[in-house]
C-alpha cells in the first residue's frame, strides 16, 4: 500500500466531481439546521454515522472483490431518494472516468461498459482503490472523510463560515472517522460468507427528504 497513492485518491482536488455537491448541506442550511460551526459538526456527525458508514462499507467490499452489480444493487436499496441515487451515479461516472486515466485497469473498463450511466460512487471508489493497489481500510477512510469534508467545505461557501472553524470540525471528528471506517471494514469482511445483507443500512431520513426538496429548486449553488 502506498500512502502517496492514498493521498492522491483522497485529495479534494482529484477530478471526481465532488466539489459540485454539498452532501445535503445546502438543503440543511436553507432549512436552518446548519447555522454555525457547532450545528455543522452535528450535521456531519449524523452524516458520518449513517450515509458515511454505508458508503465506507460498500467501498471496502468492492476492494475485497465482491461483484460490482450486487454492490450497486445494495447501494440502490440503501438510498431511497431518487435524487440521491441520481447524484451518486453522476459522481460514480465522473470518478470512474478519472480513475481509468489515473490507474488504467481492465476491471474499471469492464465496469464502465456495464454501467454506462454510472455506478454508485462508493462502489466505484472501492474499485478505484483496488485498481490503485490500496486496501479495504484505505477505501473506507476515503469514504468516511468524503462524507464530512464535502458538507464542511460547502458550508464555508453557503454561510461564509470561517474556514478555520470548518477545519476544526473535521479535526474534532477525526477519531470518530477512524472508528466508523473500522466498523465498515468489519462488515465488508463478512460479505464473503453472509452476502451483501451483512452491509450496514443506516438510515438518514432528513438527508433523503432534503435531497428531494433540494432537487426541486430552480436556483441552487450545488448539484446536491
Secondary structure as UniProt FT lines:
FT   HELIX           3..10
FT   TURN            12..13
FT   HELIX           18..20
FT   TURN            23..24
FT   HELIX           25..30
FT   TURN            31..32
FT   HELIX           37..47
FT   HELIX           48..52
FT   HELIX           53..63
FT   TURN            64..65
FT   HELIX           68..77
FT   HELIX           82..102
FT   HELIX           106..114
FT   TURN            115..117
FT   HELIX           121..131
FT   TURN            132..133
FT   HELIX           136..159
FT   HELIX           163..194
FT   HELIX           196..198
FT   HELIX           205..215
//
